Amino acid sequence: MDVRERVRQEMVADPRVVEAVVAAVHEQVPVYAALDDSRLPEVRAIAAWGLERLLHLWATDATLEPSDLRRFRGIAAARAADGRPVQAVLRAYRVAATVLTDEIAARAPRLTATDALALTRMLLTALDTLSEEMATAYAATSEDLAANRDRALRLLLDDLIAGRHASVGALTDRSARLGIQLPDPACLLVAESAGPDRPDMTHDVVTGLLDTLDTTGTPDVVSPTTVRGPRAVLLLPAAVAGAGAALRALDLRGCAITTESLDRIAVAHRLAADALDTAPAHAYRGGRLLTDADAHVLALLAGHPAAPPDHIARLVLGPLTDPGQGHLLAALTAYLDTGTANAAARELHLHAQSLRYRLRRIRELTDRDPRDAWQRLTLDIARTIRA
């Protein structure tokens, strides 16, 4: 067995080589350093395949085959769709080639000039070929996404929901290529039919919902929409008005998660979807739109809170947690404990009208009516976990 084949077999059989490639790329290429754990298996799989192919080319004096080029083009198209810059992808391959060279040198420190020259020629030729193929495929995919703007926006939101973006920087680059500005801060609205059948959502309904919403205050911002089975998903400016009324007009119900940065949209979507899955019917009474606070309370009740208790309490109680609003929080506590305004007034040594005035202020400040069963429950949970 010649030295090239021996080294090839050793390296392919040693999982530490792939891990060394992944670690080097993760450390030296900033975009890859920002990848979450869900994306690393894909990087690892590509590294293992690329390592095996390059070692085979060196061991057999072969060249890249059409199937190799198709795979490189597919990888480039995927990176264009998820917004990872092509320059970063190509740099990752150069880093991987350096690791490959070091690993070969460690296993065969006395390579002949012929073997060393073959390795150099193979790497230079392969990197040159894949760079051209990937750059061409990346550009073509980017142009296709930009040309079909509606589809591109849906794919963008789909990727955000699935957490497929490597970083906010990659998302910014993708938005720039599409010539759009995304809402930031944003509100993620997830909506579904309020009827019992829960039919699948259509893009026409989503378009109608978006047209009904008041986004005139942010004319330069684009709001992507998509459909996930029976639900519509809209990425809106955080300050958008009239969402509840728009849902009622179309016989929809929904949950809106606000103040989430764009790299947290996947978390916001899971929170909203889980809230729609678990909220009781009376939580929507009067066509009410579920909010961050409702979603977090539901997650807490389900045993998988997505935020610390004090954060959930602040979301529900809002200004009532301010030091200057202690009298309102005391009024709420007394009302929840006693069940009536008269009994709460007696407990606090107040006139009943004064207590009712404080309850009105609580409704105004929290947008929650302690007389409503669901809203009373959320208020009760919030003041309890805060205490």
C-alpha positions in Angstrom: 0.0 0.0 0.0 1.5 3.4 -1.0 1.7 6.2 1.4 -1.2 8.2 0.0 -3.7 5.4 0.3 -2.4 4.6 3.9 -2.9 8.2 4.9 -6.3 8.3 3.3 -7.5 5.3 5.1 -6.2 6.5 8.5 -7.7 9.9 8.2 -11.1 8.7 6.9 -11.3 6.3 9.9 -10.3 8.9 12.5 -13.3 11.0 13.5 -11.0 13.5 15.2 -10.0 14.8 11.8 -13.5 16.0 10.9 -13.8 17.5 14.4 -10.5 19.4 13.9 -11.9 20.8 10.6 -15.2 21.9 12.2 -13.4 23.4 15.2 -11.0 25.4 13.0 -13.8 26.7 10.8 -15.9 27.5 13.9 -12.9 29.4 15.4 -11.6 31.2 12.3 -14.7 32.1 10.3 -16.9 34.6 12.3 -20.2 33.6 10.5 -19.6 30.0 11.5 -18.8 30.9 15.0 -22.3 32.3 15.3 -24.0 29.1 14.2 -26.2 27.4 16.9 -25.9 23.8 17.8 -28.7 22.8 15.3 -26.6 23.8 12.3 -23.3 22.2 13.3 -24.3 18.6 12.2 -24.8 19.9 8.7 -21.3 21.5 8.8 -19.9 18.3 10.2 -21.5 16.2 7.4 -20.2 18.5 4.7 -16.7 18.4 6.2 -16.7 14.6 6.4 -17.8 14.3 2.7 -15.4 16.9 1.5 -12.5 15.3 3.4 -13.2 11.9 1.9 -13.5 13.3 -1.6 -10.3 15.4 -1.5 -8.3 12.5 0.0 -9.6 10.2 -2.7 -8.6 12.7 -5.4 -5.0 12.9 -3.9 -4.7 9.1 -3.5 -5.9 8.3 -7.1 -4.6 11.4 -9.0 -8.3 12.0 -10.0 -10.3 15.2 -10.6 -13.6 16.4 -9.3 -16.5 14.6 -11.0 -19.8 16.1 -12.2 -21.6 14.7 -9.2 -19.1 16.6 -6.9 -19.8 19.8 -8.8 -23.6 19.3 -8.5 -23.2 18.9 -4.7 -21.0 22.0 -4.4 -23.6 24.0 -6.4 -26.4 22.7 -4.1 -24.5 23.7 -1.0 -23.9 27.2 -2.5 -27.7 27.5 -3.3 -28.6 26.5 0.3 -26.2 29.1 1.7 -27.6 31.8 -0.6 -31.1 30.9 0.7 -30.1 31.0 4.4 -28.1 34.2 4.0 -24.6 32.9 4.7 -22.2 35.0 2.7 -20.4 33.1 -0.1 -17.1 34.7 0.9 -17.4 33.1 4.3 -18.3 29.7 2.8 -15.3 29.8 0.5 -13.1 30.8 3.4 -14.3 27.8 5.4 -13.1 25.5 2.6 -9.7 27.2 2.6 -9.5 26.7 6.4 -10.5 23.1 5.9 -7.8 22.6 3.3 -5.2 23.9 5.7 -6.3 21.5 8.4 -6.2 18.7 5.9 -2.6 19.5 4.9 -1.5 19.6 8.6 -3.2 16.3 9.3 -1.4 14.7 6.3 1.9 16.1 7.3 1.5 14.7 10.8 0.9 11.2 9.5 3.5 11.3 6.7 6.2 13.7 7.7 8.6 12.5 5.0 6.4 12.8 1.9 8.2 12.5 -1.4 8.3 15.5 -3.7 6.0 13.7 -6.0 3.3 13.1 -3.3 3.7 16.7 -1.9 3.4 18.2 -5.4 0.3 16.0 -6.1 -1.3 17.2 -2.8 -0.6 20.9 -3.7 -1.9 20.5 -7.2 -5.0 18.7 -6.1 -5.9 21.3 -3.4 -5.3 24.3 -5.7 -7.3 22.8 -8.5 -10.1 21.6 -6.3 -10.4 25.0 -4.5 -10.3 26.9 -7.8 -13.0 24.7 -9.3 -15.4 24.7 -6.3 -14.9 28.4 -5.9 -16.1 29.1 -9.4 -19.0 26.6 -9.3 -20.2 27.8 -5.9 -19.9 31.5 -6.7 -21.9 31.0 -9.9 -24.6 28.9 -8.1 -24.8 31.4 -5.2 -25.2 34.3 -7.5 -27.9 32.5 -9.5 -29.9 31.6 -6.4 -29.6 35.1 -5.0 -30.9 36.6 -8.3 -33.8 34.1 -8.3 -34.8 34.9 -4.8 -34.6 38.6 -5.5 -36.6 38.3 -8.7 -39.5 36.5 -7.0 -39.9 38.9 -4.2 -43.1 37.4 -2.6 -41.6 33.9 -2.5 -38.3 35.3 -1.3 -40.0 37.0 1.6 -41.9 33.8 2.5 -38.7 31.8 2.5 -37.0 34.5 4.6 -39.7 34.2 7.3 -39.7 30.4 7.1 -35.9 30.4 7.7 -36.3 32.8 10.7 -39.1 30.7 12.2 -36.9 27.6 11.8 -33.8 29.3 13.2 -31.8 28.7 10.1 -30.0 32.1 10.2 -26.4 32.0 11.3 -26.4 35.5 12.6 -28.1 38.9 12.5 -25.3 40.0 10.2 -26.2 37.2 7.7 -29.8 38.2 7.9 -28.9 41.9 7.3 -26.9 40.8 4.2 -29.9 38.8 2.9 -32.3 41.7 3.5 -29.9 44.0 1.6 -29.8 41.7 -1.4 -33.6 41.8 -1.5 -33.7 45.5 -1.0 -35.8 45.4 2.1 -35.8 46.6 5.7 -37.2 44.2 8.2 -39.1 45.3 11.4 -36.7 45.6 14.3 -37.9 45.6 17.0 -40.6 43.3 15.7 -43.9 41.7 16.6 -44.5 38.1 15.5 -48.3 37.6 15.0 -49.5 34.0 14.6 -53.2 33.6 13.7 -55.7 30.8 13.0 -59.4 30.4 12.3 -61.6 31.1 15.3 -64.1 28.5 14.1 -64.1 24.9 15.3 -62.9 23.3 12.0 -59.5 25.0 11.9 -59.1 24.9 8.1 -55.7 25.4 6.6 -54.7 29.0 6.1 -54.5 30.5 2.7 -52.1 33.2 1.4 -55.1 35.2 0.3 -56.4 35.4 3.9 -52.9 36.3 5.1 -52.7 39.1 2.5 -56.1 40.4 3.6 -55.0 40.4 7.2 -51.8 42.3 6.4 -53.8 44.9 4.3 -56.2 45.4 7.3 -53.4 46.2 9.7 -52.2 49.7 10.3 -48.5 49.8 9.3 -48.6 53.3 7.9 -46.2 54.5 10.7 -43.4 52.4 9.2 -43.5 53.0 5.4 -40.0 51.8 4.7 -40.4 48.5 6.6 -41.4 45.3 4.8 -43.5 42.8 6.8 -42.9 39.2 5.5 -45.8 36.7 5.8 -46.0 32.9 5.5 -48.4 30.0 6.1 -47.7 27.1 8.4 -50.6 24.6 7.9 -53.7 26.1 9.7 -51.9 29.2 10.8 -50.7 32.5 9.4 -47.4 34.0 10.5 -46.7 37.7 10.1 -43.6 39.7 11.0 -44.8 43.2 11.9 -43.4 46.4 13.3 -43.6 46.2 17.1 -45.7 49.4 17.1 -48.4 48.1 14.7 -51.9 49.0 15.7 -55.3 47.3 15.3 -54.2 43.6 15.3 -57.0 42.5 17.5 -59.7 44.3 15.4 -58.2 43.0 12.2 -58.4 39.4 13.5 -62.0 39.8 14.6 -63.0 41.2 11.2 -61.7 38.1 9.5 -63.0 35.6 12.2 -59.5 34.8 13.3 -57.8 34.6 16.7 -54.1 34.9 17.4 -51.1 35.5 19.6 -48.7 38.4 19.2 -45.2 38.2 20.6 -43.4 41.6 20.7 -40.0 43.1 21.6 -38.2 40.0 20.2 -35.0 40.7 18.3 -34.8 39.2 14.8 -32.4 36.4 16.0 -35.1 35.3 18.5 -38.0 34.9 16.0 -37.8 31.1 16.3 -38.3 31.4 20.0 -41.2 33.8 19.6 -42.9 31.5 17.1 -42.7 28.5 19.4 -44.1 30.6 22.3 -47.0 31.9 20.2 -47.8 28.5 18.6 -47.8 26.8 22.0 -50.1 29.5 23.4 -52.6 28.9 20.6 -52.4 25.1 21.3 -53.1 25.4 25.0 -55.1 28.6 25.6 -58.7 27.9 26.9 -61.6 29.3 24.8 -62.4 32.0 27.4 -58.9 33.5 27.0 -60.2 34.9 23.7 -63.4 36.3 25.1 -64.4 39.5 23.3 -62.1 38.7 20.4 -59.1 39.3 22.6 -55.6 38.9 21.1 -53.2 36.9 23.2 -50.0 38.7 24.1 -46.5 37.9 25.3 -47.9 37.9 28.9 -50.6 35.3 28.1 -48.1 33.1 26.2 -45.6 33.1 29.1 -48.3 32.4 31.7 -49.5 29.4 29.5 -45.9 28.2 29.2 -45.6 28.4 33.0 -48.8 26.5 33.5 -47.6 23.8 31.1 -44.4 23.4 33.1 -42.0 24.7 30.5 -41.6 28.4 31.2 -39.6 30.4 28.6 -38.7 33.2 31.0 -37.9 33.7 34.7 -40.9 34.3 37.0 -40.1 37.9 37.7 -40.0 38.6 34.0 -43.4 37.0 33.5 -44.8 39.0 36.4 -43.5 42.2 34.9 -45.1 41.3 31.5 -48.5 40.8 33.1 -48.5 43.5 35.7 -46.7 46.2 33.6 -46.6 49.5 35.4 -48.1 48.0 38.6 -44.6 46.8 39.5 -43.3 50.4 39.6 -42.6 51.7 43.2 -45.1 54.5 42.8 -48.0 52.1 42.0 -47.9 50.2 45.2 -51.4 51.3 46.1 -52.8 49.8 42.9 -51.0 46.6 43.4 -52.4 46.5 46.9 -55.9 47.1 45.6 -55.5 44.3 43.0 -54.2 41.9 45.7 -57.2 42.7 48.0 -59.7 42.3 45.2 -58.2 38.9 44.1 -58.1 37.7 47.7 -61.6 38.8 48.6 -63.5 38.4 45.3 -65.5 41.6 45.4 -64.8 45.4 45.3 -66.8 46.0 48.5 -64.9 43.4 50.4 -61.5 44.6 49.1 -62.5 48.2 50.1 -63.3 47.1 53.6 -60.0 45.3 53.9 -58.0 48.3 52.8 -60.2 50.8 54.8 -61.2 52.5 51.6 -64.5 53.8 50.2 -65.9 51.3 47.6 -65.8 54.0 44.9 -62.1 54.6 45.6 -61.5 50.9 45.2 -63.4 50.7 42.0 -61.5 53.7 40.6 -58.3 51.9 41.4 -59.5 48.8 39.6 -60.3 51.0 36.5 -56.7 52.3 36.6 -55.5 48.7 36.8 -57.4 47.9 33.7 -56.1 50.9 31.9 -52.4 50.2 32.8 -52.4 46.5 32.3 -55.1 46.1 29.6 -56.5 43.3 31.9 -59.8 43.3 33.6 -59.7 41.6 37.0 -63.5 40.7 36.5 -62.7 38.5 33.5 -61.9 34.9 34.4 -58.8 34.5 32.2 -57.4 37.9 32.9 -58.0 37.5 36.6 -56.1 34.2 36.5 -53.1 35.8 34.7 -53.1 38.7 37.2 -53.3 36.3 40.1 -50.4 34.2 38.9 -48.3 37.2 38.2 -48.7 38.8 41.6 -48.2 35.4 43.2 -44.9 34.5 41.5 -43.7 38.1 42.0 -44.3 37.7 45.7 
